[in-house]
């Protein structure tokens, strides 16, 4: 049985219309983030599908010690609060340490566990304890069957608002591959499954001091994932990806976002037989 998760008035399920989660990889500045949020809302509104705004106040796992990490928790959450007020959209934000969860939950509608940290029990429980929906990104090192134990950790706190996200698996050194079977395996747990299109085409650390990627392949994988009947697609977007302060090589520009979201909705309608 496929569960339906409620985030405010929004319903998320593997059997309901596809939900989009999108935003810049990291908050670069208040104006940049708000302008991007407004543009993405305009693009996705044309699909008539739900949209959850994505943001990061700190990228704690950057390749280089000199890489830009973000504005930090307090300033980042203040910008997120402005974005929510301006757009009226729910937001999903990633947290890296247990102490961040409660404060982030004051603004975020969904707390996200980064893939590298999905087995960190204290972090998972801290997010669960806020009562907010928790989106767990499956670690690049983890089999999809192993997500069951993470689900049980969250459920042990009485929280059943859980989303599971596929973002690729480590493939040798500096590359990822997506096993589409993992989406079907995770769907068997009943919770909504999200596909992270842009992180799945990353090449971790491939550029020496930063991560590489191939943004042109993100829509290809997203279409394959959507054809399986999933709850949503996550992606990072930027007005000028080649100038992005984080994850530029795998971030989508606005024309690519427009084309991809339109095509994904068409596939979703066929797969789920919506009228």
Secondary structure, DSSP 8 states (H G I E B T S, - for coil): ----EEETTEEE-TTS--EEEEE-SS---HHHHHHHHHHHHHHHHTTT--EEEEE-S--TT-SSTTS---S-HHHHHHHHHHHHHHH---EEEEE-SHHHHHHHHTT-SEEEE-GGGTT-HHHHHHHHHT-SEEEEE--TT--GGGHHHHHHHHHTTT---EEEEE--EE-SSS-EE--THHHHHHHTTSSEEEEETTGGGEETTTTSSS-EE-GGGHHHHHHHHHTT--SEEEEEB-TTGGG-SSSGGG-B-HHHHHHHHHHHHHHHHHHHT--
